[in-house]
């Protein structure tokens, strides 16, 4: 009996050493898994990754056309800039809890990549490049937004993709609501009514109600930074982290957007075309 605590300590130490020496997590090859093995597990929302030992570099030729394929972005943390408690304080980002389950990642995003001098340019072209996400703030407010990489135009310095490559660029944030959406009063952009009859006596066309009555499709603009931290030259794979700053939903123009900061992991593969 007296040896049980010592035995447990030895086993824990052995497991720690095995984990530390394993070289990091291996890439998640979802193509080898069945539907039953993925269903309701959250694996479909995870991005593949590379071991920490992947510290190579992929040289790029200025006369060669490339594409970045299979780009996956998995949000890990979301913060929303809220109003300060008083005028003496500055607005700051408050961490929120992601309420959306298993459908937050962008996946199979692709686009053209080329080298011009000492600058690498990437132009996103398509893929599963937007997701609707809602986060819960500590005060109970729910903030919806569209996490997107649509039309991302990003540049990086250098002529190779390495563990020191940082892409920066802007992208389009689509409206959270579409033209057929109706609010609780039956108002919409292409369907429904302009205003409810009960608001006529209040002056439905007044400035106070105009933003609620007149629905608009409002696009936004976000900025994104992609930091490459792991590269496998043999397969063309790369992995790293991203930080995106973009607006939240405006409820089709009826309210001002909030600033949303999203951070997480990114994975992709370089291919010569």
BAMI-168490 format. One record per residue (C-alpha): x, y, z; residue number from 0. Coordinates in nm, 4 decimals, decimal comma, padded with zeros to 6 digits, always signed. Example, Ala and Ser with C-alpha at 12.3 -4.5 7.8 and 13.67 -1.06 7.14 Angstrom:
BEGIN
+----------+----------+----------+------+
|        u |        v |        w | miba |
+----------+----------+----------+------+
| +01,2300 | -00,4500 | +00,7800 |    0 |
| +01,3670 | -00,1060 | +00,7140 |    1 |
+----------+----------+----------+------+
This chain:
BEGIN
+----------+----------+----------+------+
|        u |        v |        w | miba |
+----------+----------+----------+------+
| +00,0000 | +00,0000 | +00,0000 |    0 |
| +00,2798 | +00,2382 | +00,0872 |    1 |
| +00,4269 | +00,2119 | -00,2656 |    2 |
| +00,1116 | +00,3170 | -00,4517 |    3 |
| +00,1755 | +00,6963 | -00,4345 |    4 |
| +00,5332 | +00,6429 | -00,5514 |    5 |
| +00,4173 | +00,4185 | -00,8386 |    6 |
| +00,1601 | +00,6770 | -00,9486 |    7 |
| +00,4289 | +00,9466 | -00,9465 |    8 |
| +00,6621 | +00,7342 | -01,1600 |    9 |
| +00,3866 | +00,6604 | -01,4143 |   10 |
| +00,2942 | +01,0285 | -01,4387 |   11 |
| +00,6592 | +01,1194 | -01,4968 |   12 |
| +00,6900 | +00,8563 | -01,7723 |   13 |
| +00,3798 | +00,9860 | -01,9505 |   14 |
| +00,5134 | +01,3400 | -01,9301 |   15 |
| +00,8450 | +01,2375 | -02,0856 |   16 |
| +00,6737 | +01,0453 | -02,3655 |   17 |
| +00,4521 | +01,3430 | -02,4482 |   18 |
| +00,7416 | +01,5866 | -02,4407 |   19 |
| +00,9542 | +01,3728 | -02,6705 |   20 |
| +00,6813 | +01,2973 | -02,9231 |   21 |
| +00,7666 | +01,6068 | -03,1326 |   22 |
| +00,4276 | +01,7767 | -03,1044 |   23 |
| +00,0844 | +01,6974 | -03,2394 |   24 |
| +00,0589 | +01,5338 | -03,5780 |   25 |
| -00,1550 | +01,6664 | -03,8607 |   26 |
| -00,5174 | +01,5641 | -03,8433 |   27 |
| -00,5853 | +01,3594 | -04,1583 |   28 |
| -00,9621 | +01,3739 | -04,1723 |   29 |
| -00,9669 | +01,1988 | -04,5101 |   30 |
| -00,8792 | +00,8737 | -04,3324 |   31 |
| -01,1694 | +00,9017 | -04,0856 |   32 |
| -01,5234 | +00,7796 | -04,1384 |   33 |
| -01,8344 | +00,9899 | -04,0901 |   34 |
| -01,9115 | +00,8123 | -03,7634 |   35 |
| -01,5622 | +00,8892 | -03,6325 |   36 |
| -01,6074 | +01,2617 | -03,7028 |   37 |
| -01,9794 | +01,3126 | -03,6328 |   38 |
| -02,0470 | +01,5137 | -03,3134 |   39 |
| -01,6806 | +01,5017 | -03,2091 |   40 |
| -01,5748 | +01,8521 | -03,3155 |   41 |
| -01,2957 | +01,7134 | -03,5349 |   42 |
| -01,4518 | +01,8674 | -03,8445 |   43 |
| -01,4032 | +02,2106 | -03,6853 |   44 |
| -01,0359 | +02,1533 | -03,6004 |   45 |
| -00,7566 | +02,2504 | -03,8358 |   46 |
| -00,4671 | +02,0205 | -03,9214 |   47 |
| -00,1368 | +02,1137 | -03,7626 |   48 |
| +00,2345 | +02,0432 | -03,7888 |   49 |
| +00,4868 | +01,9316 | -03,5265 |   50 |
| +00,6980 | +02,1941 | -03,3528 |   51 |
| +01,0034 | +02,0485 | -03,5280 |   52 |
| +00,8770 | +02,1731 | -03,8683 |   53 |
| +01,1140 | +02,4673 | -03,9007 |   54 |
| +01,1979 | +02,4677 | -04,2712 |   55 |
| +01,1608 | +02,7233 | -04,5494 |   56 |
| +01,0027 | +02,7165 | -04,8966 |   57 |
| +01,1794 | +02,9307 | -05,1569 |   58 |
| +00,9611 | +03,1123 | -05,4116 |   59 |
| +01,0550 | +03,2097 | -05,7680 |   60 |
| +00,9307 | +03,5412 | -05,9048 |   61 |
| +00,8493 | +03,3862 | -06,2433 |   62 |
| +00,6416 | +03,0986 | -06,1038 |   63 |
| +00,2706 | +03,0966 | -06,0226 |   64 |
| +00,1627 | +02,9498 | -05,6889 |   65 |
| -00,1550 | +02,8872 | -05,4976 |   66 |
| -00,2238 | +02,8538 | -05,1286 |   67 |
| -00,4734 | +02,5717 | -05,0824 |   68 |
| -00,6614 | +02,3955 | -04,8031 |   69 |
| -00,6287 | +02,7008 | -04,5803 |   70 |
| -00,8020 | +02,6424 | -04,2471 |   71 |
| -00,8566 | +02,9058 | -03,9779 |   72 |
| -00,9856 | +02,7948 | -03,6396 |   73 |
| -01,0901 | +03,0747 | -03,3978 |   74 |
| -00,9692 | +03,0040 | -03,0447 |   75 |
| -01,0492 | +03,3338 | -02,8702 |   76 |
| -01,2863 | +03,6195 | -02,9505 |   77 |
| -01,2844 | +03,9595 | -02,7784 |   78 |
| -01,5224 | +04,2514 | -02,8283 |   79 |
| -01,4396 | +04,6161 | -02,7647 |   80 |
| -01,6988 | +04,7487 | -02,5245 |   81 |
| -01,7937 | +05,0926 | -02,3990 |   82 |
| -01,5868 | +05,2180 | -02,1007 |   83 |
| -01,7498 | +05,2401 | -01,7578 |   84 |
| -01,6813 | +05,6156 | -01,7478 |   85 |
| -01,5301 | +05,8842 | -01,9681 |   86 |
| -01,1941 | +05,8626 | -01,7946 |   87 |
| -01,1399 | +05,5070 | -01,9107 |   88 |
| -01,0532 | +05,3906 | -02,2590 |   89 |
| -01,2545 | +05,1277 | -02,4432 |   90 |
| -01,0892 | +04,7865 | -02,4205 |   91 |
| -01,1434 | +04,4412 | -02,5638 |   92 |
| -01,3393 | +04,2082 | -02,3370 |   93 |
| -01,3031 | +03,8301 | -02,3890 |   94 |
| -01,6261 | +03,6557 | -02,4843 |   95 |
| -01,7456 | +03,2974 | -02,4796 |   96 |
| -01,8029 | +03,1423 | -02,8218 |   97 |
| -02,1584 | +03,0063 | -02,8261 |   98 |
| -02,1435 | +02,8603 | -03,1771 |   99 |
| -02,0415 | +02,4933 | -03,1650 |  100 |
| -01,8435 | +02,3006 | -03,4264 |  101 |
| -01,9072 | +02,5484 | -03,7133 |  102 |
| -01,6642 | +02,8321 | -03,6496 |  103 |
| -01,3665 | +02,7420 | -03,8711 |  104 |
| -01,2975 | +02,8543 | -04,2255 |  105 |
| -01,1819 | +02,5626 | -04,4393 |  106 |
| -01,0615 | +02,4753 | -04,7908 |  107 |
| -00,9867 | +02,8420 | -04,8579 |  108 |
| -00,7612 | +02,8999 | -05,1575 |  109 |
| -00,6074 | +03,1810 | -05,3594 |  110 |
| -00,3241 | +03,2929 | -05,5853 |  111 |
| +00,0218 | +03,3718 | -05,4547 |  112 |
| +00,3062 | +03,5383 | -05,6415 |  113 |
| +00,6350 | +03,7149 | -05,5741 |  114 |
| +00,7114 | +04,0656 | -05,6920 |  115 |
| +01,0625 | +04,1665 | -05,5962 |  116 |
| +01,0928 | +04,1247 | -05,2203 |  117 |
| +00,7164 | +04,1118 | -05,1638 |  118 |
| +00,4872 | +03,8080 | -05,1493 |  119 |
| +00,1278 | +03,8802 | -05,2515 |  120 |
| -00,1756 | +03,6622 | -05,1777 |  121 |
| -00,5249 | +03,7058 | -05,3237 |  122 |
| -00,8053 | +03,4927 | -05,1752 |  123 |
| -01,0425 | +03,3458 | -05,4339 |  124 |
| -01,2886 | +03,1165 | -05,2574 |  125 |
| -01,3616 | +02,8205 | -05,0354 |  126 |
| -01,5646 | +02,7919 | -04,7161 |  127 |
| -01,4589 | +03,1467 | -04,6385 |  128 |
| -01,7196 | +03,2716 | -04,3917 |  129 |
| -01,8924 | +03,1491 | -04,0770 |  130 |
| -02,1686 | +03,2961 | -03,8611 |  131 |
| -02,0538 | +03,3130 | -03,4987 |  132 |
| -02,2087 | +03,4470 | -03,1774 |  133 |
| -02,0162 | +03,5277 | -02,8606 |  134 |
| -02,1461 | +03,5916 | -02,5104 |  135 |
| -01,9961 | +03,8819 | -02,3153 |  136 |
| -01,9586 | +03,8775 | -01,9354 |  137 |
| -02,2538 | +04,1156 | -01,8931 |  138 |
| -02,4885 | +03,8800 | -02,0797 |  139 |
| -02,4898 | +04,0571 | -02,4163 |  140 |
| -02,4715 | +03,8342 | -02,7226 |  141 |
| -02,2700 | +03,9695 | -03,0161 |  142 |
| -02,3145 | +03,8049 | -03,3600 |  143 |
| -02,0635 | +03,8547 | -03,6411 |  144 |
| -01,9475 | +03,7009 | -03,9686 |  145 |
| -01,5969 | +03,5579 | -03,9429 |  146 |
| -01,4649 | +03,5907 | -04,2974 |  147 |
| -01,1619 | +03,5808 | -04,5240 |  148 |
| -01,3472 | +03,6888 | -04,8386 |  149 |
| -01,1349 | +03,8782 | -05,0917 |  150 |
| -00,8387 | +03,8817 | -04,8553 |  151 |
| -00,5444 | +04,0704 | -05,0086 |  152 |
| -00,2361 | +04,0120 | -04,7957 |  153 |
| +00,1324 | +04,0828 | -04,8444 |  154 |
| +00,4502 | +03,9676 | -04,6732 |  155 |
| +00,8165 | +04,0642 | -04,6997 |  156 |
| +01,0732 | +03,8292 | -04,8499 |  157 |
| +01,0906 | +03,5692 | -05,1255 |  158 |
| +01,0218 | +03,2532 | -04,9240 |  159 |
| +00,7663 | +03,1129 | -04,6823 |  160 |
| +00,9445 | +03,0499 | -04,3546 |  161 |
| +00,8834 | +03,0591 | -03,9817 |  162 |
| +00,9375 | +03,4368 | -03,9888 |  163 |
| +00,6810 | +03,5128 | -04,2620 |  164 |
| +00,4010 | +03,7495 | -04,1599 |  165 |
| +00,1124 | +03,8297 | -04,3963 |  166 |
| -00,0960 | +04,1435 | -04,3441 |  167 |
| -00,4017 | +04,2528 | -04,5396 |  168 |
| -00,7666 | +04,3536 | -04,5595 |  169 |
| -01,0750 | +04,1440 | -04,6337 |  170 |
| -01,4491 | +04,1888 | -04,6821 |  171 |
| -01,6958 | +04,1146 | -04,4030 |  172 |
| -02,0422 | +04,0301 | -04,5445 |  173 |
| -02,3654 | +04,1331 | -04,3789 |  174 |
| -02,4853 | +03,8945 | -04,1082 |  175 |
| -02,8437 | +03,9267 | -04,2382 |  176 |
| -02,9468 | +03,8765 | -04,6001 |  177 |
| -03,2129 | +04,0422 | -04,8141 |  178 |
| -03,4931 | +03,7976 | -04,7260 |  179 |
| -03,4544 | +03,8358 | -04,3493 |  180 |
| -03,7550 | +03,9786 | -04,1608 |  181 |
| -03,7237 | +04,1384 | -03,8195 |  182 |
| -03,9892 | +04,0819 | -03,5475 |  183 |
| -04,1943 | +04,3697 | -03,6931 |  184 |
| -04,1991 | +04,2165 | -04,0410 |  185 |
| -03,9523 | +04,4643 | -04,1892 |  186 |
| -03,6978 | +04,3510 | -04,4480 |  187 |
| -03,4815 | +04,4590 | -04,7396 |  188 |
| -03,6626 | +04,2914 | -05,0314 |  189 |
| -03,9616 | +04,1412 | -04,8484 |  190 |
| -04,1985 | +04,2494 | -04,5723 |  191 |
| -04,3062 | +04,6082 | -04,5062 |  192 |
| -04,1222 | +04,9378 | -04,4683 |  193 |
| -04,2676 | +04,9972 | -04,1234 |  194 |
| -04,5364 | +04,8535 | -03,8980 |  195 |
| -04,8720 | +05,0260 | -03,8840 |  196 |
| -04,8451 | +05,0696 | -03,5102 |  197 |
| -04,5548 | +05,3097 | -03,5598 |  198 |
| -04,7376 | +05,5482 | -03,7938 |  199 |
| -04,8643 | +05,7599 | -03,5072 |  200 |
| -04,5062 | +05,7980 | -03,3809 |  201 |
| -04,3879 | +05,9238 | -03,7168 |  202 |
| -04,2505 | +05,6183 | -03,8902 |  203 |
| -04,0248 | +05,8283 | -04,1131 |  204 |
| -03,8673 | +06,0215 | -03,8276 |  205 |
| -03,4922 | +06,0098 | -03,7733 |  206 |
| -03,5369 | +05,8054 | -03,4572 |  207 |
| -03,7020 | +05,5173 | -03,6440 |  208 |
| -03,5417 | +05,5503 | -03,9850 |  209 |
| -03,2538 | +05,3108 | -03,9120 |  210 |
| -03,4961 | +05,0445 | -03,7880 |  211 |
| -03,7433 | +05,0843 | -04,0746 |  212 |
| -03,5032 | +05,1128 | -04,3683 |  213 |
| -03,3030 | +04,7908 | -04,3925 |  214 |
| -02,9673 | +04,7940 | -04,5699 |  215 |
| -02,7119 | +04,5323 | -04,6729 |  216 |
| -02,4021 | +04,6560 | -04,4915 |  217 |
| -02,0606 | +04,5174 | -04,5766 |  218 |
| -01,7616 | +04,5762 | -04,3527 |  219 |
| -01,3836 | +04,5641 | -04,3810 |  220 |
| -01,1501 | +04,3650 | -04,1591 |  221 |
| -00,7747 | +04,3442 | -04,1218 |  222 |
| -00,5880 | +04,0176 | -04,0738 |  223 |
| -00,2356 | +03,9180 | -03,9748 |  224 |
| -00,1108 | +03,5662 | -04,0506 |  225 |
| +00,2077 | +03,4611 | -03,8707 |  226 |
| +00,3736 | +03,1432 | -04,0030 |  227 |
| +00,5478 | +02,9487 | -03,7260 |  228 |
| +00,5921 | +02,6001 | -03,8769 |  229 |
| +00,6849 | +02,4945 | -04,2314 |  230 |
| +00,7349 | +02,1532 | -04,3926 |  231 |
| +00,9258 | +02,2051 | -04,7224 |  232 |
| +00,8780 | +01,8432 | -04,8349 |  233 |
| +00,4970 | +01,8652 | -04,8394 |  234 |
| +00,4533 | +02,2411 | -04,8832 |  235 |
| +00,2470 | +02,2596 | -04,5627 |  236 |
| +00,2602 | +02,5485 | -04,3208 |  237 |
| +00,0918 | +02,6342 | -03,9921 |  238 |
| +00,0805 | +02,9267 | -03,7551 |  239 |
| -00,1501 | +03,1747 | -03,5858 |  240 |
| -00,3738 | +03,4546 | -03,7054 |  241 |
| -00,5253 | +03,7703 | -03,5613 |  242 |
| -00,8239 | +03,9379 | -03,7251 |  243 |
| -00,9926 | +04,2671 | -03,6376 |  244 |
| -01,3344 | +04,3278 | -03,7919 |  245 |
| -01,6813 | +04,4760 | -03,7268 |  246 |
| -01,9726 | +04,2867 | -03,5747 |  247 |
| -02,3262 | +04,2628 | -03,7099 |  248 |
| -02,5209 | +04,5869 | -03,7631 |  249 |
| -02,8665 | +04,4240 | -03,7794 |  250 |
| -02,8978 | +04,5530 | -04,1389 |  251 |
| -02,7923 | +04,9058 | -04,0521 |  252 |
| -03,0080 | +04,9594 | -03,7428 |  253 |
| -02,7140 | +04,9771 | -03,4992 |  254 |
| -02,3475 | +05,0632 | -03,4964 |  255 |
| -02,1014 | +04,7723 | -03,5271 |  256 |
| -01,8635 | +04,6730 | -03,2500 |  257 |
| -01,4978 | +04,5939 | -03,3008 |  258 |
| -01,4317 | +04,2191 | -03,2793 |  259 |
| -01,0853 | +04,0642 | -03,2426 |  260 |
| -01,0444 | +03,6971 | -03,3382 |  261 |
| -00,7300 | +03,4936 | -03,2728 |  262 |
| -00,6617 | +03,1311 | -03,3545 |  263 |
| -00,4651 | +02,8763 | -03,5564 |  264 |
| -00,4076 | +02,8602 | -03,9313 |  265 |
| -00,2986 | +02,5792 | -04,1612 |  266 |
| -00,2445 | +02,5628 | -04,5365 |  267 |
| -00,0471 | +02,4156 | -04,8209 |  268 |
| +00,1577 | +02,5782 | -05,0981 |  269 |
| +00,1219 | +02,4392 | -05,4482 |  270 |
| +00,2925 | +02,5355 | -05,7730 |  271 |
| +00,0530 | +02,5881 | -06,0656 |  272 |
+----------+----------+----------+------+
